[in-house]
Amino acid sequence: MRTLRLGMGQINPTVGNLGGNTQKIVQYIHNAKEMGTELLTFPELSIPGYPPEDLLLMPRFIDANLECLQEVVTASESITVLVGFVDRRDDIYNAAALIHDGTLEAVYHKIHLPNYGVFDERRYFQPGREFLVFSLRGITVGVNICEDIWYPGNPTRAQALHGGAEIIVNISASPYHAGKGHFRERMLATRAADNTTIVAFNNLVGGQDELVFDGESMILDESGSLIQRGKKFEEQLILVDLDVEAVFRRRLHDPRRREAKLEDRAERELVCRVNLPEKGESRGKRPRIPQELNEPLQPIQEIYEALVLGTRDYVRKNGFDKAVIGLSGGIDSSLVATIAVDALGAENVIGVSMPSHYTSGESRDDAESYPRIWESN
């Protein structure tokens, strides 16, 4: 049976903190090696952080990001790694580096650049054109980035159909909004089933300015069934042993693929294939990995945890230690204060009441009571 031990680093990088992000990535690589991981992935633009925005207009920032990539390459001996970074050619690209046994083997450039809502990627990046697939121990893997998999066609279709990809790895920075997790899972399940391929979706986690990334990375099998779901709003090294032979078995029963493979020669020519060199040593006995499928949060809990994470990361990533909350005694300020305490700790939240002669006695009493409630909890 052909299997692959896949690891996904669901990490919380900080935009602009190249050294800190790289140190975190290298530590995850070390931990993954100890668990016998063969392919380890990281989220979109995990070296510079997402979204880097106008930092991308500074050439020295781009060069420093490439120097950090080299540190990741050096740390990747005896493992295969996919990591997000900013590539520099004639222009700059939102890119994924394919690293194998300490060597940078290939680079994939994101094709579909979102430019709606909170996204502004066309302002900074040049879109890619080629559909990367690579072979690792006879297992074929396609690589794409975030928005690329939201399209029902290419690059996923060409990678699975013409490139023969049995696994599609999508490294992502997909921001949170209420209910998005369920919608995203349905979309990924459709991509997996339509292309008869395992889909591994590696998402970012953490808050960055007005955005919150919820993690909840997912792996779905070739029928669209969920194999693994990462934690919500938490960093995690997700590990799973993939049964790749099941993809081949299912494809044997799908005559539509045989007909479709005869179509669109131009599409086939855009597939870029990389064969990674075989390593001489045997995989040997590897540690067992926990079989834990994290359940989704209830809607109210999910929203509350997003608010707590967004508050915590906004304060800490901007170098603050404490927060000051105006307490009126009403529900609004009470909820804000509760979120701040859960995010930062009661010792780091200062409540301020500024009553006037129009303020009721009850409001004054309620505002004064909140600090005692936090201390008792």
Secondary structure, DSSP 8 states (H G I E B T S, - for coil): --EEEEEEEE----TT-HHHHHHHHHHHHHHHHHTT-SEEE--TTTTT-S--GGGGG-HHHHHHHHHHHHHHHHHTTTSEEEEEEEEESSSEEEEEEEEETTEEEEEEE------STT--GGGT------EEEEEETTEEEEEEEGGGGGSSSTTHHHHHHTS--SEEEEE---B--TTHHHHHHHHHHHHHHHHTSEEEEE--EEEETTEEEEB--EEE-TTS-EEEE--BSS-EEEEEEEETHHHHHHHTT-HHHHHHTTS-HHHHHTEEEEE----SS-----------------HHHHHHHHHHHHHHHHHHHTT---EEEE--SSHHHHHHHHHHHHHH-GGGEEEE----TTS-HHHHHHHHHHHHHHHH-
